[in-house]
Amino acid sequence: MSSSSKTLKIGIIGCGGIANGKHMPSLKKQPQAEMVAFCDIVQERAEKAAAEFGAEGAKVYTDFRELLKDASIDVIHVCTPNDSHSVISVAALEAGKHVMCEKPMAKTAAEAKAMVEAAKRTGKKLTIGYQNRFRNDSQYLKELCENGELGDIYYGKALAIRRRAVPTWGVFLDEEKQGGGPLIDIGTHALDLTLWLMDNYKPKSVLGSTFHKLGHKENAANAFGPWNPEEFKVEDSAFGFITMQNGATIVLESSWALNVVETGEAKTVLAGTEGGADMKDGLRINGEKMSRLYETTVDLNAGGVAFYSGSAETDADKEQRLWLEAILEDKEPVVKPEQAYVVTQILEAIYESAKTGKAVYFEE
């Protein structure tokens, strides 16, 4: 089946912030996609999404199970809070749909594993919305790593540090619905990026710390306005020390509120036997040539802008296009469910280690 000859019919489950901010605007630009169904527990949200992004005659639901009964739908995008990712994704796969689920894959490793198993069982494609892989700097660095420019990468730092940017809307501060705070929300992006660039998905042990030190403060300075200390049920910062089976080590730093001046989100630092890289100020590569140390900043604009359908393609547009192409051309998606499962396993281990004060060990 050529990718030009078929239009994929898509159902959106969860019509809140991430659906409106990323999925629906980017899907609307894809000629091979047609959004035909919208579901949200708040009917008005689904109706608004259908009016703005839907194909003619798009249907609206408040129960995702009713939407999944529509045999004409090919693909489901799951954009709900973390605690329902697994149950909706598994049900959608079993209903014969391909699934893109927003990050993190699930609230727990067991739920994430159920999703991987459902995809294998049904033969349907499953991917997770780690859009930072599609940035120009990430793509360029991935190619460098694959070409062996950094050699054997044995140290990585995954950075997701905000000084004061606690999301005060939706369910972000609700531990029950989200499973955690900055670690599971933005730390997940930094960890996914680092594991993917290192191409190492075999963790051996994890030691973690989480802190609830600033969330109780009244009228705190915050990019999104002061938070309600009564609602702040999650950590305000979390840190992990991860060793891999081959000895490689990753340090993960994440915060929504932390007394630091140097910040950075969805960034990585890599060190290998032949060179290193970081995303501190643009993409920098460092190494040694002719007995001298060097560092260079990569100009990511010099190669021209990626154009698609006559307009500049954003990272989110590229994420959706490549996902749809994976379905139409029967290829593996860029973000494989097995990779996202390892991210969730490690995040869960950091939370577990922080609770018990002990390292968590993985079976080889």
Legacy VTK file of the C-alpha trace (Angstrom):
# vtk DataFile Version 3.0
C-alpha trace
ASCII
DATASET POLYDATA
POINTS 364 float
0.000 0.000 0.000
1.573 3.305 -1.003
1.532 6.019 1.605
-0.171 8.384 -0.835
-3.142 6.174 -1.634
-4.609 5.731 1.845
-5.946 8.144 4.391
-5.706 6.995 7.984
-8.776 7.639 10.102
-7.755 8.819 13.573
-9.540 8.953 16.914
-8.328 11.316 19.656
-8.915 10.212 23.259
-8.332 13.101 25.669
-8.865 16.588 24.205
-6.909 18.623 26.772
-3.609 20.513 26.708
-1.277 18.079 24.921
-3.891 17.156 22.295
-4.532 20.825 21.499
-0.913 21.876 21.856
0.755 19.130 19.818
-1.208 16.191 18.391
-4.229 17.763 16.698
-2.528 20.816 15.080
0.230 18.600 13.638
-2.135 15.846 12.487
-4.276 18.466 10.732
-1.269 19.319 8.529
-0.773 15.697 7.421
-2.535 14.932 4.096
-2.673 11.213 4.953
-4.540 11.799 8.246
-8.191 12.491 8.980
-9.431 13.004 12.544
-12.888 11.431 12.623
-13.583 10.879 16.347
-12.928 12.806 19.568
-13.425 11.612 23.129
-13.155 13.459 26.417
-14.835 13.024 29.806
-15.854 16.686 29.388
-18.136 16.645 26.347
-17.603 20.339 25.511
-13.863 19.754 25.109
-14.477 16.931 22.624
-17.021 19.048 20.740
-14.619 22.001 20.520
-11.827 19.722 19.227
-14.147 18.161 16.636
-15.232 21.598 15.416
-11.663 22.870 15.142
-9.751 19.818 13.919
-12.260 17.184 12.851
-13.204 15.934 9.416
-16.750 16.600 8.255
-19.184 14.537 10.339
-16.574 13.791 13.032
-18.107 12.014 16.012
-17.902 13.021 19.670
-17.760 10.638 22.655
-17.412 10.796 26.435
-16.654 7.036 26.782
-13.536 5.813 24.986
-14.942 2.272 24.773
-17.776 3.508 22.580
-15.288 5.226 20.265
-13.242 2.011 19.963
-16.285 0.158 18.606
-15.985 2.152 15.360
-14.329 -0.331 13.000
-13.445 2.370 10.461
-10.920 4.021 12.801
-7.316 2.981 12.051
-5.320 4.886 14.674
-5.882 6.098 18.227
-3.970 8.910 19.939
-4.093 8.628 23.740
-3.730 12.102 25.309
-5.174 11.485 28.788
-3.583 11.663 32.288
-0.896 9.043 32.955
-3.057 6.733 35.089
-5.276 5.822 32.119
-2.577 5.474 29.409
-2.265 1.713 29.771
-5.928 0.730 30.030
-6.919 2.865 27.011
-3.897 1.850 24.894
-4.391 -1.871 25.568
-8.118 -1.627 24.773
-7.380 0.283 21.552
-4.747 -2.247 20.411
-7.158 -5.100 21.128
-9.812 -3.262 19.126
-7.456 -3.481 16.134
-6.119 0.086 16.185
-2.555 1.375 15.973
-1.755 3.565 18.989
0.309 6.637 19.709
0.245 7.237 23.471
1.497 10.444 24.996
4.530 10.206 27.283
5.318 8.776 29.783
4.239 5.364 28.567
2.386 4.575 31.805
2.295 5.293 35.513
3.951 1.963 36.410
6.296 -0.521 34.747
3.642 -3.265 35.006
1.174 -1.088 33.069
3.838 -0.287 30.453
4.664 -3.987 30.082
0.969 -4.736 29.468
1.067 -2.252 26.580
4.170 -3.862 25.014
2.547 -7.291 25.301
-0.735 -6.069 23.792
1.117 -4.632 20.778
2.948 -7.938 20.248
-0.248 -9.970 20.700
-2.312 -7.894 18.282
0.382 -7.127 15.710
-0.590 -3.452 15.851
1.913 -0.612 16.074
2.443 1.245 19.328
4.578 4.328 19.880
5.048 6.879 22.664
5.124 10.680 22.239
8.777 11.453 22.938
8.934 14.382 20.507
12.395 15.588 21.598
13.953 12.845 19.479
12.713 14.735 16.409
14.572 17.992 17.116
17.358 18.930 14.690
20.047 18.728 17.393
18.828 15.306 18.572
18.696 13.902 15.036
22.152 15.230 14.162
23.677 13.889 17.387
22.005 10.497 16.874
23.701 10.224 13.478
27.069 11.171 14.994
26.621 8.485 17.679
25.607 5.862 15.118
28.658 6.732 12.999
30.901 6.084 16.011
32.110 9.690 16.309
31.902 9.557 20.116
33.159 5.968 20.341
31.873 3.847 23.224
29.580 6.156 25.244
30.036 5.268 28.906
28.682 8.377 30.672
25.493 10.330 30.141
23.709 13.107 31.988
19.961 13.529 31.427
18.861 17.067 32.310
15.349 18.359 32.961
15.935 21.236 35.367
13.530 24.133 35.850
14.211 26.796 38.483
10.535 27.732 39.053
8.140 26.395 36.434
5.616 24.216 38.242
2.596 23.440 36.026
-0.414 24.551 38.063
-3.188 23.421 35.697
-4.803 20.061 34.941
-3.681 17.109 37.064
0.074 17.767 37.143
0.187 18.092 40.946
-1.994 14.988 41.497
0.172 11.979 42.369
-2.709 9.535 41.919
-3.362 10.550 38.303
0.196 11.378 37.238
2.321 8.938 39.228
4.766 11.681 40.190
6.005 15.181 39.447
8.934 16.513 37.394
10.642 13.117 37.165
7.768 11.412 35.341
6.738 14.603 33.499
9.942 16.151 32.102
12.661 13.824 33.451
11.117 11.165 31.223
12.020 13.185 28.074
15.639 13.704 29.139
16.066 10.036 30.033
14.479 8.839 26.774
16.783 11.097 24.771
19.902 9.932 26.637
19.143 6.191 26.404
18.270 6.531 22.708
21.471 8.409 21.855
23.585 5.935 23.835
21.563 3.068 22.300
21.680 1.313 25.659
18.520 -0.197 27.129
19.937 -2.646 29.658
19.850 -1.124 33.157
21.583 -2.912 36.025
20.891 -0.745 39.085
19.238 2.514 40.085
19.699 4.747 43.130
17.281 7.644 43.488
16.283 10.633 45.626
13.094 12.691 45.508
12.449 15.921 47.395
9.315 17.723 48.615
11.129 20.824 49.841
9.540 23.808 48.090
5.999 22.686 47.257
4.630 23.726 50.649
5.587 27.398 50.152
2.756 29.948 49.895
2.675 32.546 47.074
5.892 31.183 45.600
7.455 32.790 42.537
6.513 30.606 39.582
6.414 30.989 35.799
2.799 29.789 35.744
1.602 31.731 38.803
1.669 30.575 42.444
0.712 26.960 43.142
-1.674 25.775 45.822
0.464 24.019 48.510
-2.582 21.878 49.443
-2.681 20.415 45.918
1.099 19.922 45.544
1.190 16.152 46.208
4.224 15.280 44.048
7.972 15.831 44.395
9.425 19.208 43.374
12.750 17.618 42.321
14.148 14.116 41.740
17.556 12.661 40.929
18.768 9.259 39.790
22.079 7.426 39.459
21.704 4.662 36.877
24.275 1.991 36.015
23.877 -0.141 32.918
24.846 -3.780 32.459
27.884 -2.806 30.349
29.111 -0.455 33.103
27.906 2.784 31.478
26.509 5.317 33.954
23.724 7.887 33.608
22.904 10.699 36.031
19.333 12.008 35.787
18.419 15.432 37.207
14.856 16.756 37.169
13.014 19.603 38.863
10.025 21.908 38.590
11.282 24.028 41.482
14.932 24.061 42.553
17.245 26.818 43.779
19.626 26.760 40.824
20.384 29.349 38.171
21.577 26.981 35.431
18.564 25.277 33.924
17.941 23.060 30.923
15.132 20.836 29.758
15.205 17.696 27.615
18.966 18.019 27.256
21.744 15.499 27.431
25.491 15.374 28.009
27.386 12.393 26.581
30.984 11.251 27.069
32.562 8.500 24.981
35.985 7.081 24.265
36.409 9.173 21.082
34.604 12.371 22.018
31.754 14.013 23.868
28.677 16.124 23.233
26.322 18.404 25.112
23.231 20.485 24.406
24.078 23.314 26.805
24.349 26.225 24.356
23.257 24.698 21.107
24.906 21.401 20.200
28.589 21.215 21.134
30.964 18.402 20.250
34.319 18.019 22.010
37.341 15.781 21.638
41.051 15.580 20.994
42.965 15.894 17.713
46.699 15.923 17.130
47.380 16.066 20.898
45.122 19.104 21.326
41.679 19.433 22.868
38.959 20.963 20.727
35.308 21.843 20.944
32.978 22.913 18.190
29.420 24.201 18.049
27.318 22.675 15.283
25.379 25.169 13.144
22.088 23.319 12.783
20.620 25.928 10.430
23.333 25.767 7.790
21.804 22.713 6.125
18.544 24.499 5.395
15.143 24.004 6.945
13.177 20.793 6.462
10.177 21.710 4.332
7.013 19.685 4.129
3.721 20.499 2.365
5.107 23.897 1.436
5.744 25.098 4.984
8.444 24.655 7.610
8.073 21.316 9.400
8.149 21.558 13.197
9.465 18.780 15.481
5.847 17.870 16.313
4.916 17.755 12.608
7.898 15.481 11.901
6.894 13.214 14.811
3.361 12.791 13.412
4.481 12.391 9.785
7.013 9.664 10.586
4.464 7.873 12.798
1.870 7.822 10.009
4.525 6.691 7.504
5.504 3.830 9.839
1.889 2.608 9.707
1.369 3.128 5.965
4.737 1.614 4.993
4.696 -1.046 7.727
7.960 0.103 9.316
9.005 0.233 12.953
8.115 3.554 14.593
10.996 5.837 15.632
10.027 5.425 19.304
9.695 1.688 19.932
7.449 0.567 22.805
10.208 -1.650 24.241
12.442 1.436 24.573
9.729 3.485 26.296
9.110 0.548 28.664
12.742 0.721 29.866
12.331 4.460 30.526
9.286 3.710 32.714
11.126 0.883 34.509
13.970 3.259 35.421
11.652 6.081 36.544
9.723 3.644 38.744
13.020 2.387 40.191
14.088 5.955 41.096
10.810 6.485 42.971
11.151 3.078 44.636
14.765 3.711 45.667
13.839 7.155 47.040
11.140 5.534 49.214
13.253 2.663 50.550
16.676 4.345 50.655
18.105 1.318 48.827
19.313 0.666 45.299
16.971 -1.196 42.944
18.562 -4.002 40.921
17.337 -5.320 37.556
17.474 -8.935 36.479
19.905 -9.541 33.642
LINES 1 365
364 0 1 2 3 4 5 6 7 8 9 10 11 12 13 14 15 16 17 18 19 20 21 22 23 24 25 26 27 28 29 30 31 32 33 34 35 36 37 38 39 40 41 42 43 44 45 46 47 48 49 50 51 52 53 54 55 56 57 58 59 60 61 62 63 64 65 66 67 68 69 70 71 72 73 74 75 76 77 78 79 80 81 82 83 84 85 86 87 88 89 90 91 92 93 94 95 96 97 98 99 100 101 102 103 104 105 106 107 108 109 110 111 112 113 114 115 116 117 118 119 120 121 122 123 124 125 126 127 128 129 130 131 132 133 134 135 136 137 138 139 140 141 142 143 144 145 146 147 148 149 150 151 152 153 154 155 156 157 158 159 160 161 162 163 164 165 166 167 168 169 170 171 172 173 174 175 176 177 178 179 180 181 182 183 184 185 186 187 188 189 190 191 192 193 194 195 196 197 198 199 200 201 202 203 204 205 206 207 208 209 210 211 212 213 214 215 216 217 218 219 220 221 222 223 224 225 226 227 228 229 230 231 232 233 234 235 236 237 238 239 240 241 242 243 244 245 246 247 248 249 250 251 252 253 254 255 256 257 258 259 260 261 262 263 264 265 266 267 268 269 270 271 272 273 274 275 276 277 278 279 280 281 282 283 284 285 286 287 288 289 290 291 292 293 294 295 296 297 298 299 300 301 302 303 304 305 306 307 308 309 310 311 312 313 314 315 316 317 318 319 320 321 322 323 324 325 326 327 328 329 330 331 332 333 334 335 336 337 338 339 340 341 342 343 344 345 346 347 348 349 350 351 352 353 354 355 356 357 358 359 360 361 362 363
